[in-house]
Amino acid sequence: MSRTSRFTRYATAALAGALLLLAGCERPPVDPVQRGYRGTGMEVVYNPRAVELQVPLNQPPAPPGPPGPNEGPKASQVYQNVKVLGDLSVANFNRHMASITAWVSPQEGCAYCHNVQNFADDGKYTKVVARRMIQMTQKVNADWKPHVAATGVTCYTCHRGNPVPAQIWFKAEGQDKKANFIGNLNGQNTPARTVAMSSLPNDPFTPYLLNDLPIRVNGNTALPTGNRSSIQQAEHTFGLMTHFSKSLGVNCTYCHNTRQIGGEWNGNPPQLVTAWHGIRMVRDINNGYIVGLTDVFPANRKGPTGDVAKVNCASCHQGAYKPLYGAQMAKDFPELLSYAKPADGLPPPVSEAQRSVLFFNVGSATLEGEQAKGLVQLIATLAAQPAAKVTISGYHSAAGDLAMNQELAKNRALGVRDALVAGGVAASRVVLDKPLQTEANISGEDPVARRVEATIK
């Protein structure tokens, strides 16, 4: 081969290599947004061609028109088996149901969640899940304002017209160690989209968005003198940080000061605090609302390890620094901005000769309204039978955190006991039973799951 031919071949190879390296860079022009002092590298670089593709995917649907006055018969009085949003008027309830259909199942329609031959039927798992997700949305808007602020979320924030949100995650399958001939890879060198196809551990979600492992891994002393941080922890942390950047379409400077990425809070952008709350919000959603529905979902909706689909930052953000670029959809649905009003939808207390049943509002250990009047009747019954004793049992839902539910059931029973004693019933006549769990209340909304039973013997 001639010297010219060899030169041409080498030059072509060098050019191809250079083009390959440049393929990983942003092709100009780009739009830098400065987020700090000049010379500190505090800027986010946007590719306008990528943003142009992203914008149509983050547009909110047209609002259905303002809600009407919440007057007249309530949905729970007109329709059967309405366990959430039952305090809405029939017109506003139907408005909300039509919106959910457009947000979640525009192709499948109402039949995706309902048996259209009997809308009161709970036979479809999607209906049970939908109830719990409405509760979850109210929780996010009411209790996680440090992350969602006044913008709030709706079902559309995650679903975007799809029955199953596009951005969900399952636990990764365990490593096949080939009869233990190889060590623990820690999920590395198996490139996954969860970590932008890098060699970082491919499940950064289980440690931090399901479990509560520490994320900040920099130590205050040199290894190994008391510094318990490790490179392995750092790899998991950077996997999560990579997910953040990809999900929001930003880089590290969106939340971090380049001069102290792992340092103190002072000097970092306010988004760092917002992200801190966001991590805990997602963890609360996964553990408090989604994992509890695992047994409700069919096998084909679960992951390879049998777990239910969970949420991460991408579930809402989907490539935008703010979901839907900050569109305030939730303000058009005030019923999603707070929990149901106290005392709405509770059945009347049960007052029988030797048995009394008192119902409580969600998360409350205080009897209100008609339920408090039922307690007065119980005291009168015990006063008429001075030799009788009363056994008090607190019940709780099968959904949510078991320990928290048991504690709430215990506090409700203790509250009833204290009220009886204050009403003149001797403490020696009151027997407390252990908290009991109701059956078939996976949605967590059945008031029967939130009760105290008093049995006179």
N, C-alpha and C positions, 0 to 999 in steps of 0.2 A: 504494500500500500504506500502511495506517495506521501511525502511530508504534508502536502496541501490537503490531501484527503483526511489524514489523521487530524490535522488542525481543525478542519471543518467539522469532523465528528465530535472532537472534544468541545469545540465552541458551542455546537448544538446541544450537547449534554449539559454544559454549564448553564446555557440559557434556559433549558427545561428545568434544571434544578432551581434556578433563581425564580422562575415563574411559580414553581411549586411552593417555595418558601413564601412568596408574596401572596399566594392564594389564601394564606391564613391571616392576612392583614386586610384592613378595610380599604376598598378601592376609593380613591378620592373622586369628588369632593366629599368631605364629611362635615358634620355640624358639631363642634365642641361646645359644651355648656360649662362655663367656669363656675365652680362651687366653693372656691377658697381663694387665698392670696395667690397672686401670680408667682410662678417659680416653684410652687409646692406640689405640682402635679394634681391639684384638686380640680379635675374636670371630667365630665362624662362625655364620651364621644358617640354620637349617633350617626348611623348610616341612613341617609334620607331614603334610599331605595328600600331598605328593610322597614323603616317606619311607615313608608307609603303602603306596604303590604299589611302592616299591623293595624293601621287605623280602622279600616272597614270591619275588622274582626272585634273591635272594642267599642262599637256603637250601640247604645241602648235602644230598645224598641220604643215605639211611640206609646205614651201613656194612654190608658183606656178612658180618660176623662176623670174628673174629680169625683171622689166618693160622695154619695148623697147623705143627707142627715140620717143619723143612726136611730131612726124612730120606727115605731110599729113593732109587730111581733119579731122576736129574735129567731135566728136560724135554728137554735137548739130546741125551740118550742114548736117549730113548723116541721122540721125534718127529723128523721130518726137517726140515732147513733152519731150525733155531731159532737165530737170530743175536743176539737180545737176551733177557735174563731166562732164559737156558738153564741157569743155576746153581740155579734154583728147583726144588723137588720138583714132580712132576707135579700134585699136588693144588693147591699154591700157584700154579703157573703157570696152571692152569685157572681158579682163583679170580681171578687178575689179568686174564685174557682176558675173563672174564664181566663184570668191572667196567668194562673199557674199552668193551665193547659197550654197557653201560648208560649210560656217560658220553657216548659219541660217536655211536653209531648204534642207539638203542633201537628205531627203526622198521625199519631196514634189516637189523639183526642182523649175524651174523658175515660174511655175504656182502658187506658193504660193503668189507671189506679182503681177504677170502679167496675163492679159488676153492673152493667147498664140495665139489667133486668131487676136489680134490687140494690139501689145505691147505699142502703144501710148495711149491706153485707161486708164483712171484714175478711173475706176469703182470699183476696189478693194481697200478697205481701207488700206490694208497692203502696197500697193505701196505708198500711201500718207504718211504713217507712216515711211516707209523706207527712203524716201527723207529727212524727218525731222531728222531721226536718223543719217544719214550721216553728215548732218549739225552739229548735236550735237557732233559727234566724232571729226570733225574738230575743233570745239570750244574747246573741252577738250584738244586736243593736242596742240593747238595754244596758248590758254590763261590760262591754268591751269598747266603750267609746275612746279610751286612750289609743286604740288602734284604728277603728273605723270612723271615729269622730262623728260629725253630723251627717256624713255621706250615707252611712249604713249599707246594708246588703239586702238583696232579695234572692229568690230562687234563681233568677236569671243570671246573677253574678257568677255562679258556678256552671249552671247548666247550658246557657246560651242556645236554647232550643233543642237540646239533646236530652233524652231520657236519663242517660248516664253522663255525668260531667266528663269532659275530655281529659282533664288532668286529675288523676287519682293515683294511688299507689298501694301496693301490697308488700308484705314482708318478703325479702329475698329468700330463695331456697338455700338450704344449707349446702356447704361445700362438699362435693364428692371427693374424698381424700384418697381414692384409689387404693383401698386396703392400707391406708396410713403410710404410704410410701412418700407422700409429700406433706409439708407442714400446713399450717393455717395461713391461707392467703389473705384473710381478713377482708374478703370481698374486693380485693384489688386486681388489677390487670385483667378485668373483665369489663371493658368499656361499656357504659350505659348512659342513656340520655339523662338519667337522674343527676349525673355529675358531668354533664357536657362532654361525654365520650372520653373522659380522662381516665387515668389509671388509679384514681382515688377510690376508696371503698364505695361500692355501688349502692349501699343502703344507708344514706345519712339521716334517714327519717326515723327509723325505729329508736335510736338512742335519744333523740332530741324532740321529735314531734309526737312521740307516743310515750316513751320513757322520759325520765327527768334527769338525764346525765348532765354534768357541767360542760358548758360549751367553751368558756374561756380557759385556755390551756397553758397560757404563759405563766411561769413560776416566778416567785420573788427572789429565789436563791438559785445558785448553780447546782447542777446535778452532781451527786445524788443527795446532797445535804438537805433533806426535808422537802425537796421538790418532787411532788408526786405526779407532775405532768409528764406526758410521754409523747414521742413522735407519733405513735399510733392514734392517740387522742387527737393530736393536731391534724392528722390525715382525715379523720372523720369530720372534724370541725370545718376544714377547708372544703370537704365534699358538700357540707350544708351551705357554706358561703357561696360555692359555685352555683348551687341550686337557687339561692336567693338572686344572684346576679342574672341568671338565665330567666328566671320567672318574672322579674321586674324590668328586664331589658336595660339594666344599668351595670356599672362596675362598682368596685369596692368603695370608691369615694362618695357614693350616694349616701352611705351611712357612716363611713369612717374618715377620720383625719389621717392623711398619709404619713404624718409625723408620729402618730401614736395609735396604730391600728389596734393593738392589743392593750392599750394603756388605760388611763382614767377616762371617766365620762366627760369631764370638762374639755372643751375644745373640739369635741366631735359634733357633727351635724345633728339637728333634732331628730332626724330620721332614725338614728341609732336607738333612741328611746321608743319610738313607734315600733321598730322591729322587735325590740325586747318584749313589748306587750303582745306583738303579733305571734311570736313563738309560743307564748303561754296561752294565747287564745286558741291557736290551732291544736295545741295539746289538750286543752279543755274540750274542744269540739270532738276530737277523736275518742277521748276516754269517756266523756260524759254523755255523748249522744250516739256515736257511731258504733263503737265496739259493742255496746249493749244490744245492738240489733243483729249481732252475728248469727244467732239461731233463727232469725226471721228470714234471712236471705237464702235462696236456693243455692245448691252447690255450684251451678254454672255462673253465679255472680261472685264467687269467692276466688281468692288467689291460690297459687300452687301449694301454699301451706295451710289452706283452709281458713284464712282470715278474711275479714270483710274489707272492701275498698275504703280507704281513708283519704283525708285531704292534706294538702301541703300548700305552700305559698302560691304555686302555679294554679291551683284550683280556682282561685279568685282573680289573680292578677293576669295570668295568661299573656305574659310578655309586655305588659304595660306597667309603668311605675305606680299608677293607681288603677284599680279595676275600672274598666270602662272609661278610663281617663277622668275619673272623678265624677261621673254623671250621678246625680242624686235621685236615683229611682225610688229609694225607700220612702221619701217624703210623700209620695203619692199613695202610700199604703200605711197609714198611721197605725193600723192594727199590728204591723210588724215591728214597730218601734218600742214596744213595751210588752210586758206579760199581760195576761188576761186580768181584768179588774177583779179585786178581791170579792169573794162571795158569789161570783157568777157561776151558774151551772151546778152548784152543789145540791144534791138531793135533800129533802127534809130529813131531820133526825128521826131515827126509829125509836119509838117508845112503846115497849111491850111490858107485860106484867113482871117478868123476871129478866128482862134484857133491854139494854139501851145501846144504840149505835149513834156515834157522833162523827161528823165528817169535817175535814180540814181543807183549807186552800193549799195550793202548791207551795211547798217550802215553808209553810207556816205551822207553828205549834200552838196557835191561839184560836180559840173558838169565837166565832163572830155571828151576829144576827140570830137566825133561827136555831143555829147549832148551840149557841149559848143558852137559849130558852130550853132546849132539850136537856141541858145539864141541870137546870133548875128543877125540871120534872124528875130527873134521876134522884136528886137530893130529897125531894118530897117522898118518893117511893121508899127510900132507905129509912127516912124518919118514921114512916108508918110500919116498918119492920125492924125494930131495934135489935133483934137477935140475929138478923141475917148479915152475912158478909158479902162483899162484892169483889169479883176478880176482874182486873182491868188488863186488856190486851191491846197493844198498839200494832197496827198493820202498816205495811209499806209496799210500794211498787216493786215489780221484778226488774224494772229498767233503771239504768243509772248506776251510780257508785253504791255498792252494797253497804259498806261501812257508814257512809253518810246517811243512807236510808234508814239503817237500823238505829242510828243515833237520833234521827228526827222522830222515828216511831216511839223510841223510849221517852223523849222529851214530851211528846204529846200525851203519853200515858201518865207521866209524872205531873203534867199540868192538870189533867183531869183529877188525879188523886189529890193534889193540893187544893183544888177547888172544892172537892167533897169535904176535906178536913175543915177548910175555912167555912163551909156551910153547916158544920156541926156534926159531921160523921166522924166517929172515933177512928184514929189512924190504925188501930188494931183490927178494924173491920174491913180494911182495904188491902187486897192482895194483888201484887203486880206480877204479871206474866211476862215472859221474854218477847221481844218484837217478833212478829210473824210476817211472812211474805205472802202476798196474794198470788194467785195463779192467773195465767193468760192475760196479763196486763202489760205486755211488752211495750206498748206505745207510751206507757207511763201517764196517760191522761185520764184514766178511769177514776172518778172520785171514790169509788169503792176501795181503791188501793190506799186511800189516805183517810183512815178511820181509826177510832178507838171503840172497842166493844166492852161494855160493862155487863157482866152476868151476875145476877143475884142468886145466892144459894143459902 
